Amino acid sequence: MLTLICFIIAMLGCLNWFFIGAFQYDIVAGFFGSQASLLSRFVYFAIGMAAFYILATVIKNKGKLKVTENSFKESKKNAKKTNENEDDDENDKKDFKNRLSQNKTNDSKKKTENIIQNQKEIDESENTVRYGYKDYDVTQYDDD
């Protein structure tokens, strides 16, 4: 919640600087009478502190700024969900490895079956000759 408040204050400060640059009008000074008034200086100080807080938060979070935060209970729920998701990810990895090893086993079985089938076809084809679209049995013409 503090981050959200600081973010809003810093955005108001950005708008003030936009108006100073674009229209040469200081909103804070115009609202409180002058730049030297105590309230104007307090607002400038608050804007500066909010900007420093946001900067420190961004540095701490390695470049990320989370403006809204969940309540404590929601944070616990999210942490549990994250842990469950991590467990699910680990289970998915294990399932994938199991399926992969099963596929390898099935592939090797299929290859073995194909080799056996090809060998049977070779054995059968030694006694036949293909002429055109027909196969002729050669064993009936053997002179042995």
Secondary structure, DSSP 8 states (H G I E B T S, - for coil): -HHHHHHHHHHHHHHHHHHHHHHS--HHHHHHSSTTSHHHHHHHHHHHHHHHHHHHHHHHTTT----S---HHHHHHHHHHHHHHHHHHHHHHHHHHHHHHHHHHHHHHHHHHHHHHHHHHHHHHTTEEEETTEEEESGGG---
